């Protein structure tokens, strides 16, 4: 079992289950109801046989090295469930249900996944919430497998994400385990070199750049302590919203940034507004952990292959356009440093940073050590449209990610059908209503879009000869 997957199982506790998932909304079929469509989906999904990695369970016994072993017979009625919202069945009620389902740990005696097919929405739509364990996959592979199983046109319900596929490997055999052990021994020198490289980078962070100026690049342990760094409790608060991609692109181009920079700026402004409303406006820029996929094209291995950027966001009280420009510069510096790392160091960066935090917390130094991050913001990619579940068209996909100390706020996005869908998961002990955050983020984007519209358009470019003539004596 890869070390990162083992780490996700190790931190999987009742307070911090390593659950990751997505809430999908589908328009009902042209002829028929969401309730009838839900019944068809449940029947089809329960009739499907799970394949790897959804036909195994973790074995962390001390007799053998941690590994996955076959689960045996799987009762699909325990994994595919039917839910119905009570009136009024609005988005708030749906998100409250998803929060309750998401905070429940998965049963390790059975394969680590569940699907909840939900009707009763006031909109008449069908909702599907699924969750699995982060040890089974990362966001990019989950995106490909979940949405790759949906149809591109209406028709019968296709096999679900957990069903056996031709490119999914089975449970590793003894010869594979032996080869993995040999490979692990050979990689010890490489891992030691990566650790040395990372300690060197972190020491630069501590010393600062030339003249004592802050070093440019990734900045773990640089953010202030906020309520989202309080110990994560078992409760979850969940909210979702969408922003138009065309408008986000226009804003990004106007400010010289990317779609990810715009998403970071919107979340940063929304979180600062939320904290300011509680009289807790931070005095230093927040630091966001931004996962980066290292999965090669065509790589379908069921594991997590992601590295991490530690991006300082904007100075508090920054204007909306200036906030985006600061974040654009900071993400650019973090990416430059990231590209200078070896692949092993890139993969180990987050493990080392969180390991240092855990060590300081264990030694009772948490009160005098800054948190390694303040929040997580992740973009898992885009879904090509259209996509259908049977004859129900996909209209939104809101990620539902995990929380783990010392970070009680996760915002994950995916792009679907011309909009970017945001899923906010918060520690309910410090943020009982995540919709306060979502409304603040939406308002921040509206201000940003207005600010860009108010900026004068750039002057039309002049022919090179004309420009020379105008500036000559």
Phi, psi and omega per residue, in radians:
X1 nan 2.191 3.134
X2 -0.999 2.625 -3.051
X3 -1.057 -0.718 -3.109
X4 -1.159 -0.679 3.083
X5 -1.114 -0.709 3.100
X6 -1.095 -0.633 3.123
X7 -1.110 -0.707 3.119
X8 -1.137 -0.572 3.056
X9 -1.283 -0.587 -3.109
X10 -1.196 -0.706 -3.131
X11 -1.451 -0.029 -3.117
X12 -1.316 1.725 3.134
X13 -2.257 2.940 3.130
X14 -0.951 -0.587 -3.138
X15 -1.382 -0.521 -3.072
X16 -2.352 1.160 3.097
X17 -1.147 2.471 -3.106
X18 -1.487 0.856 -3.121
X19 -1.481 2.362 2.989
X20 -2.304 2.569 -3.102
X21 -2.934 -2.868 -3.121
X22 -2.678 2.525 3.033
X23 -1.869 2.008 -3.108
X24 -1.889 2.404 3.068
X25 -1.948 2.357 -3.140
X26 -2.201 2.406 2.978
X27 -1.212 2.517 3.138
X28 -1.182 2.826 3.121
X29 -1.123 2.668 -3.138
X30 -0.963 -0.687 3.106
X31 -2.095 1.902 -3.123
X32 2.305 -3.131 -3.068
X33 -2.080 2.848 3.063
X34 -1.116 -0.579 -3.124
X35 -1.135 -0.763 3.115
X36 -1.165 -0.677 3.108
X37 -1.121 -0.691 3.117
X38 -1.068 -0.727 3.138
X39 -1.104 -0.683 3.129
X40 -1.162 -0.715 -3.135
X41 -1.119 -0.780 -3.128
X42 -1.062 -0.773 3.139
X43 -1.075 -0.810 -3.104
X44 -1.145 -0.726 -3.109
X45 -1.202 -0.683 3.127
X46 -1.200 -0.393 3.118
X47 -1.475 -0.115 -3.116
X48 -1.507 2.474 3.088
X49 -1.637 2.273 -3.125
X50 -1.253 2.580 3.056
X51 -2.084 3.124 -3.096
X52 -1.106 2.378 0.121
X53 -1.667 0.396 -3.062
X54 -1.791 0.307 3.039
X55 -2.146 0.331 -3.119
X56 -2.285 2.871 3.073
X57 -2.283 2.662 -3.134
X58 -1.312 2.462 3.065
X59 -2.138 1.878 -3.109
X60 -1.921 0.506 -3.128
X61 -1.180 2.790 -3.097
X62 -1.439 -0.150 -3.106
X63 -1.242 -0.794 3.130
X64 -2.086 2.920 3.008
X65 -1.091 2.657 3.107
X66 -0.932 2.330 -3.100
X67 -2.727 2.976 3.040
X68 -1.711 2.395 3.100
X69 -2.203 2.693 -3.119
X70 -0.993 2.469 -3.088
X71 -1.484 -0.259 -3.054
X72 1.404 -2.599 -3.113
X73 -1.233 2.344 -3.118
X74 -1.972 2.135 3.085
X75 -1.495 1.807 -3.029
X76 -1.185 -0.309 3.088
X77 -1.166 -0.369 3.089
X78 -1.480 -0.228 -3.057
X79 -1.940 -0.422 3.113
X80 -2.060 1.990 -3.013
X81 -2.185 2.648 3.130
X82 -1.812 2.289 3.104
X83 -2.205 2.626 3.062
X84 -2.388 2.243 3.129
X85 -1.330 2.445 2.999
X86 -1.387 2.769 3.125
X87 -1.005 2.517 0.129
X88 -1.490 -0.103 3.075
X89 1.188 0.618 -3.120
X90 -1.533 -3.117 -3.097
X91 -1.101 -0.631 3.117
X92 -1.076 -0.749 3.118
X93 -1.148 -0.672 3.121
X94 -1.113 -0.782 -3.130
X95 -1.165 -0.597 3.088
X96 -1.124 -0.728 3.106
X97 -1.110 -0.779 -3.136
X98 -1.078 -0.716 3.113
X99 -1.039 -0.763 -3.141
X100 -1.142 -0.694 3.132
X101 -1.209 -0.637 -3.046
X102 -1.288 -0.511 -3.084
X103 -1.386 -0.117 3.131
X104 -1.470 2.135 3.132
X105 -1.098 2.604 3.046
X106 -1.331 2.537 -3.119
X107 -1.384 1.996 -3.068
X108 -1.256 -0.146 3.075
X109 -1.417 -0.137 3.096
X110 -2.221 2.857 3.072
X111 -0.924 2.520 -2.932
X112 -1.561 1.244 3.044
X113 -2.809 2.742 3.002
X114 -2.664 2.665 3.111
X115 -2.250 2.281 3.118
X116 -2.098 2.029 3.139
X117 -1.702 2.119 -2.908
X118 -2.137 2.222 2.974
X119 -2.184 -3.012 -3.070
X120 1.594 0.166 3.102
X121 -1.272 2.439 3.125
X122 -1.054 -0.500 3.138
X123 -1.268 -0.201 -3.075
X124 1.433 0.056 -3.112
X125 -1.461 2.906 3.054
X126 -1.846 2.360 3.101
X127 -2.032 2.487 3.043
X128 -2.275 2.095 3.060
X129 -1.939 2.199 3.086
X130 -2.189 2.621 3.076
X131 -2.482 2.632 3.056
X132 -2.519 -3.021 -3.121
X133 -1.745 2.454 -3.109
X134 -1.096 -0.373 3.088
X135 -1.197 -0.310 -3.096
X136 -1.470 -0.486 -3.081
X137 -2.958 2.853 3.005
X138 -1.789 3.106 -3.033
X139 -1.079 -0.706 -3.085
X140 -1.174 -0.741 3.112
X141 -1.204 -0.679 3.107
X142 -1.069 -0.754 3.123
X143 -1.004 -0.828 -3.102
X144 -1.133 -0.713 -3.047
X145 -1.358 -0.702 -3.123
X146 -1.163 -0.928 -3.021
X147 -1.489 -0.373 3.053
X148 -1.186 -0.345 3.130
X149 -1.499 -0.180 3.114
X150 -1.442 2.705 -3.126
X151 -1.344 2.751 3.030
X152 -1.667 -0.025 3.081
X153 -2.656 2.772 -3.113
X154 -1.052 2.610 3.122
X155 2.994 -2.732 3.136
X156 -1.230 2.773 3.091
X157 -1.198 2.165 -3.117
X158 -1.479 2.863 3.110
X159 -1.003 2.477 -3.069
X160 -1.363 3.097 -3.095
X161 -1.047 -0.510 -3.061
X162 -1.504 -0.107 -3.095
X163 -1.272 2.727 3.137
X164 -1.087 2.387 3.095
X165 -2.167 2.796 -3.079
X166 -1.172 -0.534 -3.072
X167 -1.652 0.049 -3.133
X168 -1.574 2.198 -3.125
X169 -1.254 2.808 3.059
X170 -1.504 -2.936 3.105
X171 -1.214 2.271 -3.121
X172 -1.003 2.450 3.103
X173 -1.542 -3.108 -3.091
X174 -1.099 -0.670 -3.126
X175 -1.129 -0.599 3.108
X176 -1.191 -0.700 3.123
X177 -1.078 -0.754 3.130
X178 -1.099 -0.754 3.120
X179 -1.108 -0.662 3.130
X180 -1.145 -0.690 3.101
X181 -1.074 -0.784 3.137
X182 -1.100 -0.731 3.118
X183 -1.115 -0.674 3.136
X184 -1.114 -0.687 3.110
X185 -1.127 -0.738 -3.133
X186 -1.146 -0.481 -3.074
X187 -1.465 -0.088 -3.095
X188 -1.036 -0.742 3.136
X189 -1.118 -0.746 3.125
X190 -1.076 -0.764 3.141
X191 -1.143 -0.645 3.101
X192 -1.123 -0.708 3.096
X193 -1.118 -0.699 3.118
X194 -1.111 -0.720 3.124
X195 -1.102 -0.712 3.101
X196 -1.081 -0.729 3.122
X197 -1.072 -0.747 -3.102
X198 -1.244 -0.689 3.088
X199 -1.070 -0.629 3.081
X200 -1.102 -0.750 3.126
X201 -1.118 -0.759 -3.114
X202 -1.177 -0.553 3.085
X203 -1.185 -0.598 3.041
X204 -1.106 -0.688 3.082
X205 -1.010 -0.758 -3.071
X206 -1.216 -0.709 -3.094
X207 -1.365 -0.502 -3.041
X208 1.528 3.023 -3.115
X209 -1.456 -2.849 3.132
X210 -1.000 2.348 3.135
X211 1.257 0.231 3.137
X212 1.454 0.060 3.123
X213 -1.190 2.639 3.128
X214 -0.991 2.331 3.114
X215 -1.186 2.481 -3.128
X216 -1.520 2.555 3.127
X217 2.204 -2.523 -3.128
X218 -1.364 2.529 -3.041
X219 -2.379 1.180 2.952
X220 -1.145 2.691 3.121
X221 1.141 0.389 -3.109
X222 -1.905 -0.154 -3.077
X223 -1.579 2.890 3.110
X224 -1.367 2.869 3.034
X225 -1.437 2.185 3.072
X226 -2.146 3.077 3.124
X227 -1.070 -0.423 3.118
X228 -1.324 -0.034 3.025
X229 -1.797 0.093 3.021
X230 -1.230 2.741 -3.133
X231 -0.926 2.366 -3.105
X232 -1.340 2.216 3.092
X233 -1.631 -3.126 -3.063
X234 -1.331 -0.309 -3.080
X235 -1.463 2.603 3.114
X236 -2.189 2.562 2.999
X237 -2.104 2.363 -3.037
X238 -2.341 2.458 3.066
X239 -2.603 2.820 -3.133
X240 -2.566 2.700 3.061
X241 -2.785 2.944 -3.111
X242 -2.294 2.608 3.065
X243 -2.241 2.532 -3.103
X244 -1.247 2.266 -3.083
X245 -1.156 -0.687 -3.134
X246 -1.060 -0.753 3.126
X247 -1.183 -0.679 3.100
X248 -1.110 -0.711 3.115
X249 -1.108 -0.723 -3.134
X250 -1.098 -0.725 3.097
X251 -1.122 -0.750 -3.127
X252 -1.072 -0.803 -3.132
X253 -1.121 -0.719 -3.111
X254 -1.093 -0.519 -3.101
X255 -1.869 0.143 3.092
X256 1.247 0.441 -3.118
X257 -2.010 -2.855 3.134
X258 -2.107 3.017 3.057
X259 -1.031 -0.703 3.122
X260 -1.109 -0.649 3.106
X261 -1.110 -0.713 3.116
X262 -1.109 -0.774 3.120
X263 -1.065 -0.750 3.104
X264 -1.083 -0.746 -3.126
X265 -1.127 -0.701 3.134
X266 -1.128 -0.798 -3.138
X267 -1.165 -0.740 3.131
X268 -1.024 -0.838 -3.140
X269 -1.134 -0.690 3.138
X270 -1.140 -0.740 3.130
X271 -1.164 -0.745 3.135
X272 -1.090 -0.725 3.111
X273 -1.092 -0.736 3.118
X274 -1.061 -0.829 -3.127
X275 -1.171 -0.671 3.119
X276 -1.091 -0.625 3.111
X277 -1.119 -0.360 3.095
X278 -1.720 0.124 -3.090
X279 1.281 0.454 -3.061
X280 -2.202 0.611 -3.138
X281 -1.034 2.245 -3.120
X282 -1.182 2.685 3.136
X283 -1.713 -0.245 3.089
X284 -2.179 2.811 3.084
X285 -1.026 2.463 3.020
X286 -1.252 2.730 3.083
X287 -2.019 2.188 -3.140
X288 -1.840 2.370 2.971
X289 -1.536 2.165 -3.095
X290 -2.125 1.776 3.122
X291 -1.093 2.514 3.124
X292 -2.218 2.159 -3.115
X293 -1.234 2.349 3.015
X294 -1.938 0.363 -3.103
X295 -1.421 2.183 3.118
X296 -1.288 2.686 3.083
X297 -0.977 2.330 -3.138
X298 1.440 0.007 3.124
X299 -1.430 1.946 -3.102
X300 -1.983 0.387 3.130
X301 -1.178 2.305 -3.092
X302 -1.397 1.477 3.119
X303 -2.851 3.131 3.111
X304 -1.759 2.180 3.109
X305 -2.272 1.447 -3.100
X306 -2.554 2.476 3.018
X307 -1.865 -3.058 -2.981
X308 -2.445 2.335 2.909
X309 -1.702 2.507 3.041
X310 -2.002 1.640 -2.933
X311 -1.765 2.077 2.964
X312 -1.220 2.370 -3.102
X313 -1.579 -2.536 -3.000
X314 -1.664 2.779 3.043
X315 -1.116 2.446 3.104
X316 -0.971 2.590 3.134
X317 1.193 0.279 3.087
X318 -1.233 2.567 3.018
X319 -1.156 2.815 -2.991
X320 -1.105 -0.775 -3.124
X321 -1.246 -0.714 3.110
X322 -1.125 -0.625 3.095
X323 -1.027 -0.797 -3.129
X324 -1.138 -0.700 3.132
X325 -1.130 -0.710 3.097
X326 -1.078 -0.787 -3.104
X327 -1.161 -0.677 3.094
X328 -1.033 -0.776 3.120
X329 -1.144 -0.705 -3.098
X330 -1.206 -0.714 3.107
X331 -1.167 -0.614 3.110
X332 -1.100 -0.769 3.129
X333 -1.129 -0.721 -3.136
X334 -1.116 -0.678 3.131
X335 -1.188 -0.659 3.119
X336 -1.072 -0.803 3.111
X337 -1.135 -0.708 -3.126
X338 -1.042 -0.746 -3.128
X339 -1.204 -0.334 3.123
X340 -1.461 -0.161 3.138
X341 -1.457 2.667 2.955
X342 -1.196 2.796 -3.132
X343 -1.043 -0.712 -3.135
X344 -1.129 -0.740 3.130
X345 -1.154 -0.671 3.118
X346 -1.073 -0.739 3.127
X347 -1.190 -0.566 -3.041
X348 -1.574 -0.153 -3.036
X349 -0.971 -0.910 -3.109
X350 -1.124 -0.719 -3.132
X351 -1.054 -0.722 3.133
X352 -1.189 -0.795 -3.114
X353 -1.080 -0.797 -3.140
X354 -1.265 -0.519 3.052
X355 -1.110 -0.720 3.089
X356 -1.120 -0.715 3.107
X357 -1.095 -0.790 -3.104
X358 -1.077 -0.728 3.135
X359 -1.083 -0.762 -3.136
X360 -1.172 -0.650 3.127
X361 -1.189 -0.705 3.130
X362 -1.112 -0.619 3.141
X363 -1.434 0.067 3.120
X364 1.388 0.372 -3.129
X365 -1.720 0.111 -3.087
X366 -1.032 -0.568 -3.093
X367 -1.222 -0.398 -3.106
X368 -1.958 0.039 3.120
X369 -1.915 2.333 3.088
X370 -1.164 2.623 3.097
X371 -1.131 2.595 -3.119
X372 -1.131 -0.625 3.061
X373 -2.535 2.920 3.062
X374 -1.854 -0.541 -3.129
X375 -2.781 2.873 3.065
X376 -2.002 2.308 3.057
X377 -2.276 2.147 -3.019
X378 -2.371 2.418 3.039
X379 -1.990 1.977 -3.070
X380 -1.572 -0.071 3.046
X381 2.169 -2.799 -3.054
X382 -2.255 2.635 3.110
X383 -1.902 2.170 3.090
X384 -1.205 2.357 -3.121
X385 -1.806 2.760 -0.093
X386 -1.485 2.840 3.051
X387 -2.345 2.475 -3.087
X388 -2.253 2.460 2.918
X389 -1.815 1.740 -2.959
X390 1.150 -2.115 3.090
X391 -1.898 0.361 3.094
X392 -1.817 2.162 -3.070
X393 -1.481 2.350 3.075
X394 -1.197 2.233 3.131
X395 -2.101 -0.258 3.115
X396 -2.838 2.637 3.098
X397 -2.504 1.847 -3.077
X398 -1.801 1.982 3.134
X399 -1.089 2.643 3.079
X400 -2.315 1.719 -2.987
X401 -1.750 -3.009 -3.022
X402 -1.787 2.828 3.020
X403 -2.126 2.569 3.053
X404 -2.690 2.514 3.098
X405 -0.969 2.465 0.133
X406 -1.796 0.699 -3.054
X407 -2.316 2.001 -3.109
X408 -1.813 0.491 3.115
X409 -2.565 2.187 3.114
X410 -2.337 2.207 3.070
X411 -2.106 2.060 -3.133
X412 -2.145 2.482 -3.055
X413 -2.236 2.702 3.002
X414 -2.570 2.529 -3.106
X415 -1.737 2.273 -3.106
X416 -2.483 2.224 2.904
X417 0.919 0.773 3.037
X418 1.530 0.139 3.094
X419 -2.495 2.726 3.054
X420 -1.746 2.163 -3.092
X421 -1.744 2.185 -3.095
X422 -1.834 2.301 3.005
X423 -2.046 2.128 -3.090
X424 -1.900 2.120 3.036
X425 -2.001 2.174 -3.096
X426 -2.247 2.666 3.014
X427 -1.177 1.976 -3.050
X428 -1.104 -0.381 -3.135
X429 -1.156 -0.430 -3.118
X430 -2.075 -0.175 3.106
X431 -2.568 1.568 -3.048
X432 -1.234 -0.452 -3.101
X433 -2.256 1.721 -3.125
X434 -1.177 -0.270 3.089
X435 -1.171 -0.387 3.006
X436 -1.082 -0.688 3.088
X437 -1.208 -0.750 -3.105
X438 -1.119 -0.700 3.123
X439 -1.151 -0.667 3.114
X440 -1.148 -0.648 3.113
X441 -1.191 -0.751 3.114
X442 -1.091 -0.722 3.115
X443 -1.138 -0.646 3.121
X444 -1.117 -0.705 3.114
X445 -1.179 -0.669 3.105
X446 -1.057 -0.740 3.103
X447 -1.137 -0.700 -3.141
X448 -1.129 -0.766 3.127
X449 -1.103 -0.693 3.111
X450 -1.154 -0.712 -3.122
X451 -1.099 -0.673 3.128
X452 -1.196 -0.661 3.120
X453 -1.148 -0.564 -3.106
X454 -1.362 -0.301 3.135
X455 -1.240 2.401 3.120
X456 -1.127 2.487 3.125
X457 -1.134 2.664 3.134
X458 -1.101 2.577 3.134
X459 -1.100 2.469 3.126
X460 -1.062 2.465 -3.112
X461 -1.170 2.510 3.130
X462 -1.800 2.614 3.005
X463 -1.022 2.553 -3.045
X464 -0.990 -0.721 -3.118
X465 -1.122 -0.686 -3.141
X466 -1.148 -0.677 3.135
X467 -1.133 -0.677 3.130
X468 -1.127 -0.704 -3.107
X469 -1.136 -0.675 -3.052
X470 -1.207 -0.566 -3.077
X471 -1.673 -0.051 3.140
X472 -1.295 2.672 -3.111
X473 -1.072 nan nan
